[in-house]
Amino acid sequence: MTKDLYKVGSNFIVGLSGIELKDGEANKLAALQPAGVVLFRNNIDSDSRCWPDTLITLIADVRAAIGRELLLVAIDHEGGLVHRLPKEATHFPAAANWPERSYEVGAAMGRE
């Protein structure tokens, strides 16, 4: 991989196709080496009680494929109407409704 491609990848957070890396997806991640990944509903195995383990495995596989020392893992889960995690996870209120507590709500979301 060239340093130029690494520099390009440093500017991206990319999505993934599902709950595990598909054929060729690991190779694409290795080539681009994005700064991180963003998780959406299709990356959460909501039909299984083992969804945290599946998610941990997915993130470990992504980390191994990308090969960066630091990896940003984001989730499109800002509370309110948007709820990406299974029903067992806390459904947080929209932070806009709690301006005086938005920091605490955000911190709780991050911990969970």
Secondary structure, DSSP 4 states (H G I P E B T S, - for coil): --HHHHHHHTT-EEE-SSSSPPTTHHHHHHHH--SEEEE-GGGS-TTSTTHHHHHHHHHHHHHHHH--SS-EEEES--BTTB--S-TTS--PPPGGG-GGGHHHHHHHHHH-
